[in-house]
Amino acid sequence: MTKAISVATAREADARTINEIGIPSLVLMERAALGSTARLLNGDFDLTKVLIVAGTGNNGGDGLVVARLLHVRGIDVTVMMTGAPQKASPETAQQVKILAYYGITMQPATTDMAGYTTIVDAIFGVGLDRPITGQYAEWINAINSAAAKVLAIDVPSGLNADTGQPQGATVKATVTSTMAYSKIGFDQLTAHPYTGKVVVEDIGVYLTNH
């Protein structure tokens, strides 16, 4: 579990785990969120008032699960979605329904991120391959301007996980909770201001069968 892998290898490992081994994507999402939530609960984070900024892809789904896991522990958590919930991936759409069951309200993303003690970045995952501009850049700049510590799920939004280069506006995380293996870009010096401390979560995705 110590080696760093490329984005392509990470995708292949995920696909094989889901399609060949038969562990559903939603199970991996739950495991990922359990790992990230444990980092929040056991790390140096002030969880008085937590903000989850979630995209509509599966990285956002991870963030929605984190919101639920914090909520059931009595933690004050707010969820902002950066896109319309109806555009969410199937797994993330399922998490939107689960949040509704728990009475956790979601609001559209804004740049007003004052007053939060911890922010969770769940906007973009490792698949991002374009510069972040426009509204997304404004949201990311707001995250970086906030006084809160930041936990990035899998990769700081905007960072190229293969090259370690920022792509336009990029989240500067305190801790990056990355899944299964570290990513090769995280080893580059250019990545360090964005990743902060990198911790690897074991979610049951492996490169080999043994």
PLY file of the C-alpha trace (Angstrom):
ply
format ascii 1.0
element vertex 210
property float x
property float y
property float z
element edge 209
property int vertex1
property int vertex2
end_header
0.00 0.00 0.00
3.00 2.32 -0.09
3.65 2.77 -3.79
2.28 5.73 -5.75
0.24 5.06 -8.89
-0.95 6.96 -11.95
-4.51 8.13 -12.54
-4.90 5.50 -15.28
-3.78 2.74 -12.92
-6.14 4.02 -10.22
-9.04 3.91 -12.66
-8.13 0.41 -13.81
-7.91 -0.83 -10.22
-11.30 0.70 -9.41
-12.92 -0.77 -12.53
-11.49 -4.23 -11.85
-12.63 -4.14 -8.23
-16.16 -3.16 -9.27
-16.62 -5.13 -12.49
-14.44 -8.23 -12.08
-14.19 -8.76 -8.34
-17.77 -7.59 -7.81
-17.49 -5.05 -4.98
-20.09 -2.39 -5.80
-19.07 1.21 -6.40
-21.34 2.38 -3.55
-19.46 0.10 -1.14
-16.15 1.68 -2.19
-17.72 5.12 -1.75
-18.77 4.25 1.81
-15.28 2.94 2.60
-13.63 6.04 1.16
-15.84 8.27 3.25
-15.24 6.22 6.40
-11.50 6.73 5.86
-11.84 10.48 5.30
-14.21 10.86 8.25
-11.76 9.06 10.52
-9.08 11.58 9.48
-11.40 14.41 10.45
-12.35 12.85 13.78
-8.85 11.76 14.75
-6.83 14.58 13.23
-6.14 18.16 14.19
-9.44 19.51 12.88
-11.90 21.76 14.68
-15.28 20.20 13.82
-17.42 22.90 15.45
-18.87 23.93 12.07
-18.02 21.84 9.00
-18.62 22.69 5.34
-18.65 20.00 2.64
-18.18 21.40 -0.88
-19.26 18.58 -3.19
-19.26 18.15 -6.95
-21.75 16.00 -8.85
-19.30 13.21 -9.66
-18.27 10.35 -7.41
-15.76 12.52 -5.54
-18.75 14.62 -4.50
-20.53 11.43 -3.48
-17.67 10.65 -1.11
-18.19 14.08 0.40
-21.93 13.54 0.84
-21.24 10.34 2.77
-18.78 12.22 4.99
-21.54 14.78 5.65
-23.88 11.99 6.78
-21.25 10.31 8.96
-20.54 13.63 10.71
-24.25 14.46 11.04
-25.08 11.22 12.82
-22.33 12.06 15.33
-24.08 15.33 16.13
-21.61 17.53 14.24
-22.90 20.75 12.64
-22.38 20.11 8.92
-23.43 22.14 5.87
-23.38 20.76 2.32
-22.86 22.95 -0.73
-23.19 21.34 -4.17
-21.33 22.89 -7.08
-23.84 21.61 -9.63
-27.46 20.57 -9.92
-28.22 17.37 -7.94
-30.12 16.02 -10.98
-26.82 16.01 -12.89
-25.14 13.81 -10.30
-23.57 10.44 -11.09
-25.80 7.46 -10.17
-23.85 6.79 -6.95
-23.87 10.44 -5.93
-27.59 10.73 -6.74
-28.15 7.85 -4.33
-26.23 9.73 -1.64
-28.38 12.82 -2.27
-31.46 10.69 -1.48
-29.82 9.33 1.68
-29.02 12.86 2.88
-32.67 13.77 2.40
-33.66 10.78 4.56
-31.47 12.16 7.35
-32.87 15.65 6.89
-29.52 17.10 5.84
-30.18 20.07 3.60
-28.02 20.91 0.63
-27.60 24.40 -0.69
-26.11 25.72 -3.93
-22.44 26.61 -3.64
-21.56 30.19 -2.78
-18.31 31.97 -2.05
-19.52 32.79 1.48
-17.42 30.35 3.45
-16.76 32.48 6.52
-17.41 31.03 9.95
-16.64 27.39 9.12
-13.94 25.68 11.19
-13.23 22.85 8.71
-13.90 22.60 4.97
-13.98 19.30 3.07
-13.05 19.56 -0.62
-15.03 16.98 -2.61
-15.41 18.91 -5.87
-13.18 17.11 -8.38
-11.43 13.75 -8.20
-8.30 12.45 -9.92
-9.90 12.50 -13.37
-9.79 16.27 -13.83
-7.66 17.16 -16.88
-8.56 20.76 -17.61
-7.81 24.11 -15.97
-10.38 25.29 -13.44
-11.88 28.67 -14.32
-15.11 30.62 -13.83
-17.41 29.85 -10.92
-15.40 26.80 -9.86
-12.30 28.98 -9.57
-14.25 31.43 -7.42
-15.39 28.65 -5.10
-11.88 27.24 -4.82
-10.40 30.68 -4.15
-13.03 31.09 -1.40
-11.95 27.78 0.14
-8.32 28.92 0.08
-9.22 32.31 1.58
-11.20 30.81 4.45
-9.67 30.52 7.91
-10.75 26.86 8.12
-8.45 23.89 7.76
-9.15 21.89 4.61
-9.38 18.14 4.06
-9.26 17.15 0.38
-10.88 13.84 -0.58
-8.59 11.79 -2.88
-6.94 14.84 -4.51
-7.10 18.60 -3.98
-9.53 19.89 -6.61
-7.53 21.36 -9.49
-4.31 19.43 -8.91
-3.17 17.10 -11.69
-2.58 13.83 -9.83
-0.15 12.60 -12.52
2.07 15.68 -12.94
1.64 17.37 -9.57
0.90 20.65 -11.35
-1.99 22.93 -10.41
-4.53 23.39 -13.19
-5.84 26.89 -12.74
-7.42 27.51 -9.35
-6.42 24.66 -7.04
-7.42 23.83 -3.48
-4.66 24.18 -0.88
-5.43 21.36 1.54
-4.17 20.84 5.07
-4.55 17.08 4.62
-5.27 15.01 1.50
-7.13 11.77 2.25
-6.33 9.75 -0.87
-7.83 6.40 -1.77
-6.07 3.00 -2.05
-2.64 4.34 -3.10
-0.86 7.66 -3.23
-0.70 9.28 -6.67
2.56 9.86 -8.54
1.95 13.60 -8.85
1.90 13.98 -5.09
5.63 13.21 -4.99
6.43 16.35 -7.00
7.53 19.42 -5.06
4.99 21.50 -7.00
2.18 19.46 -5.42
3.17 19.86 -1.79
1.61 23.34 -1.21
-1.70 21.88 -2.37
-1.75 18.38 -0.88
-0.54 19.24 2.59
-0.06 15.98 4.48
-0.99 12.98 2.30
-2.64 10.02 4.03
-3.68 6.84 2.21
-6.99 5.14 3.00
-7.38 1.38 2.53
-10.76 1.01 0.80
-10.33 -2.52 -0.50
-8.92 -1.64 -3.94
-5.65 -3.41 -4.74
-3.44 -3.71 -7.80
-3.12 -7.47 -7.40
-5.39 -10.28 -6.21
-3.14 -11.27 -3.33
0 1
1 2
2 3
3 4
4 5
5 6
6 7
7 8
8 9
9 10
10 11
11 12
12 13
13 14
14 15
15 16
16 17
17 18
18 19
19 20
20 21
21 22
22 23
23 24
24 25
25 26
26 27
27 28
28 29
29 30
30 31
31 32
32 33
33 34
34 35
35 36
36 37
37 38
38 39
39 40
40 41
41 42
42 43
43 44
44 45
45 46
46 47
47 48
48 49
49 50
50 51
51 52
52 53
53 54
54 55
55 56
56 57
57 58
58 59
59 60
60 61
61 62
62 63
63 64
64 65
65 66
66 67
67 68
68 69
69 70
70 71
71 72
72 73
73 74
74 75
75 76
76 77
77 78
78 79
79 80
80 81
81 82
82 83
83 84
84 85
85 86
86 87
87 88
88 89
89 90
90 91
91 92
92 93
93 94
94 95
95 96
96 97
97 98
98 99
99 100
100 101
101 102
102 103
103 104
104 105
105 106
106 107
107 108
108 109
109 110
110 111
111 112
112 113
113 114
114 115
115 116
116 117
117 118
118 119
119 120
120 121
121 122
122 123
123 124
124 125
125 126
126 127
127 128
128 129
129 130
130 131
131 132
132 133
133 134
134 135
135 136
136 137
137 138
138 139
139 140
140 141
141 142
142 143
143 144
144 145
145 146
146 147
147 148
148 149
149 150
150 151
151 152
152 153
153 154
154 155
155 156
156 157
157 158
158 159
159 160
160 161
161 162
162 163
163 164
164 165
165 166
166 167
167 168
168 169
169 170
170 171
171 172
172 173
173 174
174 175
175 176
176 177
177 178
178 179
179 180
180 181
181 182
182 183
183 184
184 185
185 186
186 187
187 188
188 189
189 190
190 191
191 192
192 193
193 194
194 195
195 196
196 197
197 198
198 199
199 200
200 201
201 202
202 203
203 204
204 205
205 206
206 207
207 208
208 209
